[in-house]
Amino acid sequence: MTTPTSGNPRAGGGPDATGKHGRAGERGGAGRGREGDHPGQPGGAPRSLATRQAELVEALTRAKPVPEGFDAVKVAAARVALLRKRAGEVARQWPMLAAGFGDRWKASFSSWAATQPTQGSLRDGWDFARDLDGRGELPAIAGAELAEREARWSYDGSAAPRTRRGPAVRSAAGTFAVQVAGHVRIVRLSYAGTRSRKPST
Amino acid sequence: MGAAVAVAETAYGVGIGWRPEISGFVAGLPGLRFAEVVAESVHAHGDLPDGLPALLDRGVAVVPHGVRLSLGGAEPVDPARVTHLATVAARLRAPLVSEHIAFVRAAGVEAGHLLPIPRSFEAVDAVVANVARTTAELPVPLALEPIAALFDWPDDELSEADFLTEILDRTGALLLLDVANVYANARNRGEDPLDLLNKLPLDRVAYVHVAGGAEHQGLYHDTHTDAVPQEVLDLVTELCARHRPPALILERDGDYPPAPELTAELDAIAAAAGYPAITT
């Protein structure tokens, strides 16, 4: 299987891992929505490239309003394409989660991710799986995938996952994962039998 | 610019974007002399991805292609990302590196994709500053790739050709020309792709990308997961009739077809460009 760090070699400690979205409160400030509020048009206070780039990213990743002057249909097409691309990347990191949705995967993930900017495909899939598990909607066949990662890694939902030092028992969708010294044993309660997995390398 | 000119004068022919999923196929290409790898997929330290060392041992030039530097961002590039790109270039003994004229994040939020920047002087200034921050640390020349954009900014001041030429002139960078992006942009804007080809400084092209796409709801998407359309191959021929670039690579990023289809695409690019086939 893929180890959680392999998909994003820079996940640990890079600027993407901070989870911070702090930015100056320029959005919605003076001039927004008025005529002539972008450079090149007389009468509007010039707004910086940084501000306008941030607004565009907000529109694409949090379904915020499309900034004035853009072709809303084309920006919406880009937003959908972006979500489908993310869905494909998450499916590679979380194959059982995607399989659990079958041909509804891209639509289901996109619906959830529409207001969640990406934190990388490992964490995106993890957050989605936890969200589903919390609502009792995690597909049963995705239980072992989540439980194993929960047992093997420590992930606080805001920073890159880290390898656990001590033993752990975690469950998801009726499947338990028991991790001792890096070895994980999967126990499914829905039917008899156990199987063990060697540690990922 | 001495090193840059040397890069541009080496004719590598047809190559391919190396990806782990097609590593075996790439390893079996007898005539391969040029490949590209996504820079962020290579660790700065530790083992290179399986399959890459064998290509390097064969003498294949492997170029790191960055996708997350955000050279077009209004904010300064992250020094750690620049260091990573420079380190990977040195590890691969690459003749050059490449990145995009695009931004991928703003105010700490990742877009998850390459986004267009306005064709304005303010944006040119931002790119020039970020390229300077990057090339100061790179051991080899940098080639800049214009992206396929599904939408444009409302405040474009420059034509695409003037915008790109301005950036290249002020940075001294090489051009990574993606003919599929040229095709996609022209089609979606209702323009003739040859108009752009006729105005670009083609002697600055370090290498060329060729990729497939598909139309969804009236817009052509540069997917890299579909076959290369004939129109893009025709554009390769038009480009090479004007100025043949030293290398052209096929970019495929998913839904990998069976090997015979990839072979046929590489052969079609070679035929369109007038380079020898690399598959036999």
Interface residues (C-beta under 8 A of the other chain):
Chain A: N8 P9 R10 G14 P15 D16 T18 K20 H21 G22 R23 A24 H38 P39 G40 S48 L49 A50 R52 Q53 A54 L56 V57 E58 L60 T61 R62 E68 G69 F70 D71 K74 V75 A77 A78 A81 L82 K85 R86 G88 P117 T118 Q119
Chain B: E40 S41 V42 H43 R68 G73 A74 E75 D78 A80 R81 H84 F103 R105 A106 A107 G108 V109 E110 A111 G112 H113 L115 I117 P118 S120 E122 A123 A126 L150 F151 D152 W153 P154 D155 E157 N188 H216 Q217 L219 H221 G254
